[in-house]
């Protein structure tokens, strides 16, 4: 669904483009027409427009942080819950020394197998700088599989963890943050969270009312919501500093001068933070 939102943005939305992912539709394969038809036929619906807004903004922000880190010499990017993320296949993300970032795609083993089949069917080449790391985070710790895949714990990384926290309990979120917080100083996490009810606007609450019950019926209930103070405290407890929150409304006014259905909503908030004090490279 996230890949469909990225692909549909280039088809049904106008300027300014928030995020460009030319591989999203390709990776959808035979499902592309069905999924994109919803956006073509009902693109103004609050849920579909809201999904495109959330997905494109979080991709734009995260990949911007990754580019900044690469320029500093950070050479590792970990994508938790990678799904059909296409970053590794459309972006060399050369670092300061000209070498590509090593991308560690972490996902459930079954999802990983499906992703690799999608890549093969689409004829997409997997570069030597890409490591697929099959991990069931419900039963297996994160760090050891990463190390086996070549992750260097002595060097900083960027960790992207998007569209996931609402499906997890707070203890599960804390456990993952503890692992990431133990990585080398200068490691940056980019994640997002859903706001608690009193902080949502009308569109945000309507989105929850329409989407959350459907998600629960599919066996993926939304379990965790946060205030900014809650999330800041949780990150600080696990050693993160430089914590920054970004609401959809915090983007430039220019981005929201639009003639399409996309508009800022108080529901999902992006957040980034860094382990330790060091912001140096070492990739």
C-alpha positions in Angstrom: 0.0 0.0 0.0 2.9 2.4 0.7 4.5 1.6 -2.7 1.1 2.2 -4.3 0.8 5.6 -2.6 4.3 6.6 -3.8 3.5 5.4 -7.4 0.0 7.1 -7.4 1.5 10.4 -6.3 3.2 10.7 -9.7 0.0 9.9 -11.5 -2.9 11.6 -9.7 -1.4 14.6 -7.8 -0.2 17.9 -9.2 2.8 20.2 -8.5 4.8 20.5 -6.5 5.8 16.9 -6.4 6.6 15.8 -2.9 8.6 12.7 -3.7 9.6 10.8 -6.9 9.9 7.1 -6.8 10.0 5.8 -10.4 10.4 2.1 -9.3 7.3 2.0 -7.0 4.9 1.1 -9.8 7.4 -1.4 -11.3 7.8 -3.3 -8.0 4.0 -3.6 -7.7 4.1 -5.9 -10.7 0.7 -7.5 -11.5 -0.9 -5.8 -8.5 -0.1 -2.3 -9.9 -3.2 -1.8 -12.0 -5.6 -2.8 -9.2 -3.9 -0.8 -6.5 -3.4 2.3 -8.6 -7.0 2.2 -10.0 -8.2 3.1 -6.5 -6.1 6.2 -6.5 -7.1 7.1 -10.1 -10.8 6.7 -9.4 -11.0 7.9 -5.8 -7.9 9.9 -5.3 -9.6 12.8 -3.6 -10.9 10.5 -0.8 -9.5 11.5 2.6 -8.0 8.1 3.2 -6.2 7.8 -0.1 -5.1 11.4 -0.2 -4.0 11.1 3.4 -2.0 8.0 2.7 -0.2 9.6 -0.2 0.6 12.6 1.9 2.0 10.6 4.8 4.0 8.2 2.6 5.6 10.8 0.3 6.5 13.2 3.1 8.2 10.5 5.2 10.1 9.2 2.2 11.3 12.7 1.3 12.4 13.5 4.8 14.1 10.2 5.4 16.0 10.2 2.2 17.0 13.7 2.7 18.5 12.8 6.1 20.3 9.8 4.5 21.8 12.1 1.8 23.0 14.5 4.5 24.6 11.6 6.4 26.2 10.2 3.3 27.8 13.6 2.7 29.3 13.5 6.2 30.8 10.1 5.4 28.2 7.8 7.1 28.2 4.6 5.0 25.4 2.5 6.4 21.7 2.7 6.1 19.4 0.3 7.8 15.7 0.1 6.7 13.5 -1.6 9.3 10.4 -3.1 7.8 11.7 -2.5 4.3 8.7 -3.7 2.4 8.9 -2.5 -1.2 11.2 0.4 -0.4 13.2 1.1 -3.6 15.9 3.4 -2.3 18.7 0.9 -2.8 17.8 0.3 -6.4 17.4 3.8 -7.7 19.9 5.8 -5.6 23.7 5.4 -5.5 23.8 7.7 -2.5 27.5 8.3 -2.9 29.2 9.3 0.3 32.0 11.8 0.7 34.5 9.3 -0.6 32.5 8.4 -3.7 31.5 4.9 -2.5 27.8 3.9 -2.3 26.2 3.5 1.0 25.6 -0.1 2.2 21.9 -0.6 2.6 20.6 -3.2 5.0 17.0 -4.1 4.3 15.5 -5.7 7.4 12.1 -7.5 7.2 10.2 -10.6 8.1 11.6 -13.6 6.2 8.4 -14.2 4.3 8.2 -10.5 3.3 11.9 -10.6 2.3 11.3 -13.6 0.0 8.4 -11.8 -1.6 10.4 -8.6 -2.1 13.2 -10.5 -3.8 10.7 -12.2 -6.1 9.2 -8.8 -7.0 12.7 -7.5 -7.8 13.5 -10.5 -10.0 10.2 -10.2 -11.8 10.8 -6.5 -12.5 14.3 -7.2 -13.7 15.8 -5.0 -11.0 19.5 -5.7 -10.3 20.5 -6.0 -6.6 23.8 -4.2 -6.1 26.7 -5.5 -4.1 26.0 -2.7 -1.6 22.6 -4.2 -0.7 22.1 -6.7 2.1 18.7 -8.4 2.7 18.4 -9.2 6.4 15.5 -11.6 7.2 14.5 -11.1 10.8 11.3 -11.8 12.6 11.5 -9.1 15.3 8.8 -10.8 17.3 11.1 -13.7 18.1 14.6 -12.7 17.1 16.9 -9.8 18.2 17.9 -7.3 15.6 21.6 -6.8 16.2 23.1 -10.3 15.5 21.4 -10.7 12.1 22.7 -7.3 11.1 26.2 -8.1 12.1 26.0 -11.4 10.2 25.0 -9.4 7.1 28.1 -7.2 7.4 26.9 -4.3 9.6 29.8 -2.6 11.3 28.8 -1.7 14.9 31.9 0.5 15.3 30.6 2.9 12.6 27.5 5.2 12.7 24.5 4.5 10.5 21.1 5.9 9.6 18.2 3.8 10.7 14.8 4.3 8.9 11.8 2.9 10.7 8.7 4.2 9.0 5.0 3.3 9.2 5.6 0.7 11.9 5.3 2.0 15.5 1.5 2.2 15.6 1.4 -1.6 15.1 3.7 -2.3 18.1 3.3 -2.2 21.9 5.4 0.3 23.8 7.7 -2.4 25.2 8.4 -3.7 21.7 9.1 -0.1 20.5 11.4 0.4 23.5 13.3 -2.8 22.8 14.0 -1.7 19.2 15.0 1.8 20.4 17.4 0.2 23.0 19.1 -1.7 20.2 19.5 1.3 17.9 20.5 3.5 20.9 23.4 1.1 21.6 24.9 1.6 18.1 27.9 3.8 17.5 27.7 7.5 18.4 26.4 9.6 15.6 23.9 6.9 14.5 20.6 8.6 13.5 17.1 7.2 13.7 14.3 8.5 11.5 10.9 7.2 12.5 7.3 8.3 12.8 4.4 8.0 15.2 0.7 8.5 15.4 -0.6 11.2 17.7 -2.9 10.6 20.6 -6.6 11.5 20.1 -6.5 14.9 21.7 -3.8 16.1 19.4 -5.4 15.1 16.1 -7.3 17.5 14.0 -10.6 16.5 12.4 -9.1 15.0 9.2 -6.6 13.1 11.3 -9.3 11.6 13.6 -11.5 10.7 10.5 -8.5 8.9 9.0 -8.1 6.9 12.2 -11.8 6.1 12.4 -11.9 4.8 8.8 -8.5 3.0 8.6 -7.8 1.6 12.1 -10.8 -0.7 12.3 -10.0 -2.1 8.8 -6.4 -2.7 9.8 -7.5 -4.5 13.0 -9.8 -6.8 10.9 -6.7 -7.7 8.9 -4.9 -8.7 12.0 -2.8 -5.5 12.3 -4.4 -3.4 15.1 -3.0 0.0 15.9 -1.6 -0.3 19.4 0.5 2.7 20.2 -0.1 6.5 20.0 2.2 9.2 21.5 2.4 12.8 22.4 5.6 14.5 21.3 6.7 14.7 25.0 6.0 10.9 25.3 8.1 10.1 22.3 10.9 12.5 23.3 11.1 10.9 26.7 11.2 7.4 25.3 14.0 8.3 22.9 16.0 10.1 25.7 15.7 7.1 27.9 17.6 5.1 25.3 20.4 7.6 24.8 19.2 9.7 22.0 19.8 13.4 21.7 19.1 16.2 19.3 15.5 15.0 19.1 13.4 16.8 16.4 9.7 16.4 15.6 8.2 17.4 12.2 4.5 17.7 11.7 3.0 17.8 8.2 2.1 21.4 8.8 5.8 22.3 9.5 6.8 21.9 5.9 7.1 25.0 3.9 4.0 26.9 2.8 5.2 26.5 -0.8 4.7 22.7 -0.5 1.1 23.2 0.4 0.2 25.6 -2.4 -1.6 22.9 -4.3 -4.6 22.3 -6.5 -4.9 18.6 -5.6 -6.3 16.7 -2.6 -3.1 16.7 -0.6 -3.0 18.8 2.5 -1.4 18.7 6.0 -3.1 16.7 8.7 -2.4 16.4 12.4 -2.0 12.6 12.7 1.5 11.3 11.9 4.6 13.0 13.1 8.1 12.4 11.8 11.0 12.4 14.3 14.7 12.1 14.1 17.3 11.8 16.8 21.0 10.8 17.2 22.9 8.5 19.5 25.5 10.1 21.6 27.0 13.5 20.7 29.2 12.7 17.7 28.0 13.8 14.3 31.2 12.8 12.5 31.3 10.3 9.7 33.4 7.2 9.6 31.4 5.4 7.0 
